[in-house]
Amino acid sequence: INSIIMRVKPDGTITYCNPYGLEFYGYTKNELVGSTVQDTVLKTDDPKEFGVLQKLFDKDKKYWNGLNRNITANGKEVWILWANTMIYDQENEPMEILSIGQDFTSRNTAQLKLNTSLEEKDILLKEVHHRVKNNLQIITSLINLQLSDMPDQDIQDILESLQSRIQSMSLVHE
């Protein structure tokens, strides 16, 4: 199966990792099994990152799905989408978590690029709206200047009507 399958005790000790997971992370079975997730796949002392595992045991949830950052043996940052379920002992106490993970790194990277692109386009769109608004204001001002030089009332009425239409367009645009 092209998924990481791992079993972890409440203290973070890894009790099992399938061959695909070992290859994915770049560890041998002897290096990974028996070590802790915080020293290997998480490589962190940050209680927030390790806290996710602890919360699973504390909340006594049967299932939990989530995305988190992992580190391979060679230091590469990867994002794993995990599906987790609790394994209970005979007294119905949480004993281990069985986790199945999919490499989500390329999707996560694509999502970040997409979000960045969307933000850039949003900024450009705001700039275009701002320029249109300014241009409509300039046209209105030019008509105002022309109105003061017009002796003919009919032409003034036409220009005022035109100015009113431009202001309406500006309001609709806004």
Order of alpha helices (4+ residues) and beta strands (2+ residues): beta-beta-alpha-alpha-alpha-beta-beta-beta-alpha-alpha
